[in-house]
Amino acid sequence: LFQYVTTVVVFFTCRVNCSFYFKIRACRHGDRCSQLHNKPTFSQTILIQNIYRNPQNSAQTADGSHCAVSDVEMQEHYDEFFEEVFTEMEEKYGEVEEMNVCDNLGDHLVGNVYVKFRREEDAEKAVIDLNNRWFNGQPIHAELSPVTDFREACCRQYEMGECTRGGFCNFMHLKPISRELRRELYGRRRKK
């Protein structure tokens, strides 16, 4: 019996960290993954899961066919969402260094919003508060994220317009905001 217990302990201690979870705080296997998903106890970055709803992915008519949403309408919708979330994060919790929204289609990444705060305390306060709130009729699920360098988490092929996996890629496809909004939101800091 002792030999069996030792073998089981050795088996569980040999599991390695999941590289996808560490890089993007999301793994397509979820809890079924054979590798470790170590959740951070402190971080500057939070993940708000599946909060952004892309109208192009969900716009359907009564007969089930998809509605066409123009690129201009899409950008306006996205910029409004981004500004609302960014502004609320700064006003309620603290200075935001960076915010990113995934444009992937896989369940583990679709609509994920990553907010990197200047201070870890602000991120912790945001997670506690956000988990008691709702957005667009859905409960918010927020948690601390190990992601601090978004360049490591992003799909380089997507950035060059060459990703063959499309929206189901396992690396982040980050949706860009308009230049005007970027200047407005991140330019506030310079004015202060």
Secondary structure by P-SEA (a helix, b strand, c coil): caaaaaaaaaaaaaccccccccccccccccccccccccccccccccccccccccccccccccccbbbbbcaaaaaaaaaaaaaaaaaaaaaccccccbbbbbccccccccbbbbbbcccaaaaaaaaaaaaacccccbbbbbbbbcccccccccccccccccccccccccccccccccaaaaaaaaaccccc
